[in-house]
């Protein structure tokens, strides 16, 4: 009798777990944007929490006041940087938009003359309309970028979450630990601290790398006399978070547009990107990543593609920090268990 009752309640528990799991997945799916914003806010809170701790320890400033000051500083930095960037690239973006029909016509003309000797390629080219295709790609590219910058306004909610997270991080940390058995709490605490440290180290190194990469690319293109050098420098910095693919996207767009306006400079465009990438890969990244987190490129690229197909351009930018965190969980939790089972 007792055995049948225990089996019955086990089935009830399994059914309830299944129902709650399905409900959680549906809620996650239909509230995806809120989940993303919340995760961004928590991530930012983890990043700035050491600043609040330092201010409290060094200057005896309460965490709430430190959070408010930090919010003001972040707002001033973001606002100032946005104004400076827009002031630098606005004229070039406007000029590029106005010259789009001319660039499209030039691309059609140059590709038509290039493939004139091959009739079947010419037929395919006319059907494809390379100029219109390139114009459409560039238009969608900048439209998507503009939409992304507009969506950044929604990050205000994420900043609010981040400040509350940073102020009460220790309380939330203790609450998470209480959800695990006592004999596992030390391990969980170690893994969570390792995740937070990895995220901070990755973010710091990535920001420095993106700034240097964008600056060197813009200056190199400016020296060689390439039009829209500030635009390409900015896009190189922004898409520098995507290893290899980000730079390929920018150099492809820059080369196509330069081919339409100043074909003699196309090789200089490619040369600048190649030189900058070599400097970054052999000098800058080894210095920044020394003793810090290094993410394997192939799994990261695959994860970026998966996140991009699921969440769009926002997923592309969120993929690296998520991947860094998942790598810590894999190294700290999965590999030790496999090692124990193989003994």
C-alpha positions as CSV (number, residue, x, y, z in Angstrom):
1,X,0.0,0.0,0.0
2,X,2.8,2.4,1.0
3,X,4.7,1.5,-2.2
4,X,1.7,2.3,-4.4
5,X,1.1,5.6,-2.6
6,X,4.8,6.6,-3.1
7,X,4.6,5.7,-6.8
8,X,1.4,7.8,-7.1
9,X,2.9,10.8,-5.5
10,X,6.1,10.4,-7.6
11,X,3.9,10.5,-10.7
12,X,2.1,13.6,-9.4
13,X,5.5,15.3,-8.8
14,X,6.7,14.4,-12.3
15,X,3.5,15.7,-13.9
16,X,3.7,19.0,-11.9
17,X,7.3,19.4,-12.8
18,X,6.4,18.9,-16.4
19,X,3.6,21.4,-16.3
20,X,5.7,24.0,-14.5
21,X,8.6,23.4,-17.0
22,X,6.3,23.9,-20.0
23,X,4.7,27.0,-18.4
24,X,8.2,28.4,-17.7
25,X,9.3,27.8,-21.3
26,X,6.2,29.4,-22.7
27,X,6.6,32.4,-20.4
28,X,10.3,32.6,-21.4
29,X,9.4,32.5,-25.1
30,X,6.6,35.1,-25.0
31,X,8.6,37.4,-22.6
32,X,11.9,37.0,-24.4
33,X,12.6,40.7,-24.7
34,X,12.0,41.2,-21.0
35,X,14.3,38.3,-20.2
36,X,17.1,39.7,-22.4
37,X,16.8,43.1,-20.8
38,X,16.8,41.6,-17.3
39,X,19.9,39.5,-18.1
40,X,21.7,42.5,-19.5
41,X,20.8,44.5,-16.4
42,X,22.1,41.7,-14.1
43,X,25.3,41.4,-16.1
44,X,25.9,45.2,-15.9
45,X,25.2,45.0,-12.2
46,X,27.8,42.3,-11.8
47,X,30.3,44.4,-13.7
48,X,29.9,47.5,-11.6
49,X,29.5,45.9,-8.2
50,X,33.3,46.0,-7.5
51,X,33.2,49.7,-8.1
52,X,30.6,50.2,-5.4
53,X,32.5,47.9,-3.0
54,X,35.7,49.9,-3.7
55,X,33.9,53.3,-3.0
56,X,32.5,51.9,0.2
57,X,35.8,50.5,1.4
58,X,38.0,53.4,0.3
59,X,35.8,56.4,0.8
60,X,33.1,55.1,3.1
61,X,30.4,56.0,0.6
62,X,27.1,54.0,1.0
63,X,26.4,51.5,-1.8
64,X,23.1,53.3,-2.8
65,X,24.9,56.6,-3.2
66,X,27.7,55.0,-5.0
67,X,25.2,53.4,-7.4
68,X,23.6,56.8,-8.1
69,X,26.9,58.4,-8.7
70,X,27.9,55.5,-11.0
71,X,24.6,55.8,-12.9
72,X,25.3,59.5,-13.5
73,X,28.9,58.8,-14.6
74,X,27.7,56.1,-17.0
75,X,25.0,58.3,-18.4
76,X,27.5,61.2,-18.9
77,X,30.1,58.9,-20.5
78,X,27.6,57.2,-22.8
79,X,26.0,60.6,-23.7
80,X,29.3,62.2,-24.4
81,X,30.6,59.3,-26.4
82,X,27.4,59.1,-28.5
83,X,27.5,62.8,-29.2
84,X,31.2,62.7,-30.2
85,X,30.7,59.7,-32.4
86,X,27.6,61.2,-34.1
87,X,29.4,64.5,-34.6
88,X,32.3,62.7,-36.2
89,X,30.3,60.4,-38.5
90,X,27.0,62.2,-39.2
91,X,28.3,64.1,-42.2
92,X,29.8,60.9,-43.7
93,X,26.6,58.9,-43.1
94,X,24.5,61.6,-44.7
95,X,26.9,61.8,-47.7
96,X,26.9,58.0,-48.1
97,X,23.1,58.0,-48.0
98,X,22.9,60.7,-50.7
99,X,25.4,58.9,-52.9
100,X,23.7,55.5,-52.7
101,X,22.1,55.7,-56.2
102,X,25.4,56.9,-57.7
103,X,27.3,54.0,-55.9
104,X,24.7,51.5,-57.2
105,X,25.0,52.7,-60.8
106,X,28.8,52.6,-60.6
107,X,28.8,49.1,-59.2
108,X,26.5,47.9,-62.1
109,X,28.8,49.6,-64.6
110,X,32.0,48.2,-63.2
111,X,30.8,44.6,-62.7
112,X,29.2,44.7,-66.2
113,X,32.4,45.7,-67.9
114,X,34.4,43.2,-65.8
115,X,32.3,40.2,-66.8
116,X,31.6,41.3,-70.4
117,X,33.8,38.6,-71.7
118,X,31.7,35.9,-70.1
119,X,28.1,36.1,-71.5
120,X,26.6,33.6,-69.1
121,X,28.1,35.5,-66.2
122,X,26.8,38.7,-67.7
123,X,23.3,37.3,-67.9
124,X,23.5,36.2,-64.3
125,X,24.8,39.6,-63.3
126,X,22.0,41.5,-65.0
127,X,19.5,39.2,-63.4
128,X,21.1,39.7,-60.0
129,X,21.6,43.5,-60.4
130,X,24.7,43.7,-58.3
131,X,24.4,47.4,-57.7
132,X,20.8,47.2,-56.4
133,X,21.7,44.2,-54.4
134,X,24.7,45.9,-52.8
135,X,22.6,49.0,-52.2
136,X,19.9,46.9,-50.5
137,X,22.5,45.2,-48.4
138,X,24.0,48.4,-47.3
139,X,20.6,49.9,-46.7
140,X,19.5,47.0,-44.5
141,X,22.9,47.0,-42.8
142,X,22.6,50.7,-41.7
143,X,18.8,50.3,-41.0
144,X,19.5,47.4,-38.7
145,X,22.3,49.4,-37.0
146,X,19.9,52.3,-36.6
147,X,17.2,50.1,-35.2
148,X,19.8,48.6,-32.7
149,X,20.8,52.1,-31.6
150,X,17.2,53.0,-31.2
151,X,16.6,49.9,-29.1
152,X,19.4,51.0,-26.8
153,X,16.9,53.4,-25.3
154,X,15.2,50.4,-23.8
155,X,18.4,49.7,-21.9
156,X,17.3,52.3,-19.4
157,X,15.3,49.6,-17.7
158,X,18.4,47.4,-17.8
159,X,20.4,50.1,-16.1
160,X,17.8,50.4,-13.3
161,X,18.0,46.6,-12.8
162,X,21.8,46.8,-12.9
163,X,21.9,49.4,-10.1
164,X,19.6,47.4,-7.8
165,X,21.7,44.3,-8.6
166,X,24.9,46.0,-7.8
167,X,23.6,47.6,-4.6
168,X,22.2,44.3,-3.2
169,X,24.5,41.8,-5.0
170,X,25.6,40.2,-1.7
171,X,22.0,39.6,-0.6
172,X,21.1,38.1,-4.0
173,X,24.3,36.0,-3.9
174,X,23.4,34.6,-0.4
175,X,19.8,33.9,-1.6
176,X,21.0,31.9,-4.5
177,X,23.3,29.9,-2.3
178,X,20.5,29.0,0.1
179,X,18.7,27.3,-2.9
180,X,21.4,24.6,-2.9
181,X,22.1,21.9,-0.3
182,X,24.6,23.0,2.4
183,X,27.3,20.6,1.3
184,X,27.3,22.1,-2.3
185,X,27.1,25.7,-1.3
186,X,30.9,26.3,-1.3
187,X,31.3,24.8,-4.8
188,X,28.4,26.9,-6.1
189,X,29.8,30.1,-4.5
190,X,33.2,29.3,-6.1
191,X,31.6,28.8,-9.6
192,X,29.5,32.0,-9.3
193,X,32.5,34.0,-8.3
194,X,34.5,32.5,-11.2
195,X,31.7,33.4,-13.6
196,X,31.6,37.0,-12.4
197,X,35.4,37.4,-12.6
198,X,35.4,35.9,-16.1
199,X,32.7,38.3,-17.2
200,X,34.5,41.3,-15.8
201,X,37.9,40.3,-17.3
202,X,36.3,39.6,-20.7
203,X,34.4,42.9,-20.7
204,X,37.4,45.0,-19.8
205,X,39.7,43.3,-22.4
206,X,36.9,43.5,-25.1
207,X,36.2,47.2,-24.6
208,X,39.9,48.1,-24.8
209,X,40.4,45.9,-27.9
210,X,37.3,47.4,-29.7
211,X,38.5,50.9,-29.0
212,X,42.0,50.3,-30.2
213,X,40.8,48.3,-33.3
214,X,38.3,51.0,-34.3
215,X,40.8,53.8,-33.8
216,X,43.6,52.2,-35.8
217,X,41.2,51.3,-38.6
218,X,39.8,54.8,-38.9
219,X,43.2,56.4,-38.7
220,X,44.7,54.0,-41.3
221,X,41.8,54.6,-43.7
222,X,42.1,58.4,-43.2
223,X,45.8,58.3,-43.9
224,X,45.2,56.4,-47.2
225,X,42.5,58.9,-48.2
226,X,39.5,56.5,-48.1
227,X,36.1,58.1,-47.9
228,X,33.9,57.4,-44.9
229,X,36.9,56.4,-42.8
230,X,35.1,57.4,-39.6
231,X,32.1,55.3,-40.4
232,X,34.3,52.2,-41.1
233,X,36.3,52.8,-38.0
234,X,33.2,53.0,-35.9
235,X,31.7,49.9,-37.4
236,X,35.0,48.0,-37.0
237,X,34.9,48.9,-33.3
238,X,31.2,47.9,-32.9
239,X,31.5,44.6,-34.8
240,X,34.9,43.8,-33.3
241,X,33.0,41.9,-30.6
242,X,32.4,39.2,-33.3
243,X,35.7,37.4,-34.0
244,X,36.6,37.3,-37.7
245,X,33.0,37.6,-39.0
246,X,32.6,41.2,-37.8
247,X,35.7,42.4,-39.5
248,X,34.8,40.5,-42.7
249,X,31.4,42.2,-42.8
250,X,32.9,45.7,-42.4
251,X,35.8,45.2,-44.9
252,X,33.4,43.7,-47.4
253,X,31.1,46.8,-47.2
254,X,34.0,49.2,-47.2
255,X,35.6,47.5,-50.2
256,X,32.4,47.4,-52.3
257,X,31.6,51.1,-51.7
258,X,35.2,52.1,-52.3
259,X,35.2,50.1,-55.5
260,X,32.2,52.1,-56.7
261,X,33.6,55.5,-55.7
262,X,37.4,55.2,-55.8
263,X,38.5,51.8,-57.2
264,X,42.2,52.7,-57.0
265,X,41.9,52.7,-53.2
266,X,40.3,49.2,-52.8
267,X,43.6,47.5,-52.3
268,X,44.5,50.1,-49.7
269,X,41.3,49.4,-47.8
270,X,42.1,45.7,-47.7
271,X,45.7,46.4,-46.8
272,X,44.7,48.6,-43.8
273,X,42.3,46.0,-42.5
274,X,44.9,43.2,-42.9
275,X,47.6,45.2,-41.1
276,X,45.3,46.2,-38.3
277,X,44.1,42.6,-37.8
278,X,47.7,41.4,-37.7
279,X,48.6,44.0,-35.1
280,X,45.5,43.1,-33.1
281,X,46.1,39.4,-33.3
282,X,49.8,39.3,-32.6
283,X,50.3,42.3,-30.3
284,X,47.1,43.7,-28.7
285,X,45.2,40.6,-27.9
286,X,48.1,38.7,-26.4
287,X,48.8,41.7,-24.1
288,X,45.1,42.1,-23.2
289,X,44.3,38.4,-22.7
290,X,47.5,37.5,-20.9
291,X,46.4,35.5,-17.8
292,X,42.7,36.3,-18.6
293,X,39.8,34.6,-20.3
294,X,40.4,33.3,-23.9
295,X,37.4,32.0,-25.9
296,X,38.0,29.3,-28.5
297,X,37.1,30.8,-31.9
298,X,35.2,27.9,-33.6
299,X,32.7,27.1,-30.8
300,X,32.2,30.9,-30.2
301,X,31.4,31.5,-33.9
302,X,28.9,28.7,-34.0
303,X,27.3,30.0,-30.8
304,X,27.2,33.5,-32.3
305,X,25.4,32.2,-35.4
306,X,22.9,30.3,-33.2
307,X,22.2,33.3,-31.0
308,X,22.0,35.6,-34.1
309,X,19.4,33.3,-35.7
310,X,17.4,33.2,-32.5
311,X,17.6,36.8,-31.3
312,X,18.8,38.8,-34.3
313,X,21.6,41.3,-34.0
314,X,21.1,41.7,-30.3
315,X,21.9,37.9,-29.9
316,X,25.1,38.4,-31.9
317,X,26.4,40.9,-29.3
318,X,25.1,38.9,-26.3
319,X,26.7,35.7,-27.5
320,X,30.3,36.2,-26.3
321,X,29.6,37.0,-22.7
322,X,27.0,34.1,-22.5
323,X,29.6,31.8,-24.1
324,X,32.3,32.9,-21.6
325,X,29.9,32.1,-18.7
326,X,28.9,28.8,-20.2
327,X,32.6,27.9,-20.7
328,X,33.2,28.5,-17.0
329,X,30.3,26.2,-16.0
330,X,31.6,23.6,-18.4
331,X,35.2,23.7,-17.0
332,X,34.2,24.0,-13.4
333,X,31.2,21.6,-13.2
334,X,31.2,19.1,-16.2
335,X,34.8,18.3,-16.7
336,X,35.6,17.4,-13.0
337,X,32.6,15.0,-13.0
338,X,33.8,13.3,-16.2
339,X,37.3,13.0,-14.7
340,X,35.9,11.3,-11.6
341,X,33.8,8.9,-13.6
342,X,36.8,7.9,-15.7
343,X,38.9,7.0,-12.6
